[in-house]
Amino acid sequence: MSGRLARLRPHLPLALLVLAGLALRTLLMVAYRPAVLSNADSARFLHFAHYSNGLFEDHFGPSGYAAVLKAIRFFTTQFEATIALQHLMGVGTALLLYAAVRRLGAPRWAALVPAAVGLLSGDLMYLEHAPLSESPFLVLAAGGLYAAVRGLDRSGRWYLWLALGGALLAASSLFRNVGLILPPVVAIWALAATPGAVREKLIGAAAAAGGGAVVIGVYAALAALHGGTMGMSDVSGWNLYGKAAPFADCKQFTPPKGTRFLCQSSPSSARPASLYYLWFRGPARRRFGHPPNGNGTLGRFGRAAIFAQPLDYLADVARQLPRFVDPGAYHRLYSGGGPFSIGGRYAGTEAHVTSEIHRDYSAAKLHVGGFVRRMAEWQDTERAGGAVPAALAILALFGVVLARGDARRGALLFALAGAALVVLPAATLILIARYTIPPTPIVAAAAGVGAWAVVDRIAALARRA
């Protein structure tokens, strides 16, 4: 018995973290029933999951999450079961990132960094507790990163792990469009980081890219067979226009034919941010109404403005990036600023989402207990005024710079993936607090490697002294 306990002792910290994460999620499910219903995207997902032909009909995003809702509903119509499964996906994400860091040779304490973020983050628990697509997105992304790390081990058919990594990362994009950046990231990383000669690097990159291409190709074929949409580019023109509208100056470029009505005479500093032009008012809304109407026309204007004013575009992107640390950064009207708090409630949205739920599910009457307030306070506290995400970002950089061998390669993968998930929303429309949450445990994986590298360097210096 004592020998068995000795073998289990190294796993005790992870086990305690998992138990704590499960306990918090259980308390949340009891206190906030049946789920968080205050996000309008929830109604959209449930709407398309309701109809037998609802897949490939959503212009605002891919159909992966609606398909998952349908699949779960095949087994149970108790809505809380879907939320419980999403919480388990959150736990799975944390364990996959822990395993990925351990595969790099890191000590257990370093691998506990992403595990702790994944298991204890109030932000992540909030997303898991709502009918939103982040939970399956993240567990697929974490699985893809784990598989890619396994591809560093050159024994056996290592390239199949890279192909699996590319496929899982591409599958994540079927839940959130931002995931489309991840297969190219892992392919480029494989080209640079795969050990061996140029041939091995090319094989690794091709395997990762090929795995991703197969998944996207199958999804595109299914959408075509159904005569529907992939939901990946239907509003890209609106997004480009919304991105450019706050700074576009028609004196600096010739607006494409039929787009001059989009020009504004007000100075950039006096204009609202991108969300105003998509969802509230503005010339595009007055002319075309609701997206995706006029998508091509708006895209031409947005591209012309960005190509003519690249420095203004890059400056706008750069001003948004501090939101990873401080959700209140980039102060501008209609910029979606501020924290993404579980304490926020919107009666109209709750009523709409509830009506969508009751079309297909049995669910408890909405109940919000006192523990929810504690969870909202924890969301505020866990960031330590931005110090925690800032420390994770700095340690991730240390991992890329100071680690050696496979550890550096893994830190580079995590850092690139996390950074891409932050930069892409800022580059294509706007970075709101919700979009900064999924990259955080991935950045934390790089931070775990960075912390290990720093400790190793300090120990080496101490030995020399």
Secondary structure, DSSP 8 states (H G I E B T S, - for coil): -HHHHHHHGGGHHHHHHHHHHHHHHHHHHHHEES-----HHHHHHHHHHHSTT-TT--TTS-SHHHHHHHHHHHH--BHHHHHHHHHHHHHHHHHHHHHHHHHTT--HHHHHHHHHHHHH-HHHHHHHTSS-THHHHHHHHHHHHHHHHHTT--SSSHHHHHHHHHHHHHHHTTT-GGGGGHHHHHHHHHHHHSSSSHHHHHHHHHHHHHHHHHHHHHHHHHHHHTT---SSSTTHHHHHHHHHTTT--TTSS---TT-GGG---S-GGGS--HHHHHHT-SHHHHHH-STTTTHHHHHHHHHHHHHH-HHHHHHHHHHHGGGGT-TT-S--TTS--S---TT---HHHHHHHHHHHTTT-B----EE-HHHHHHHHHHHHHTGGGHHHHHHHHHHHHHHHH--HHHHHHHHHHHHHHHHHHHHHHHHS---HHHHTTHHHHHHHHHHHHHHHHHHHHHHHHHH-
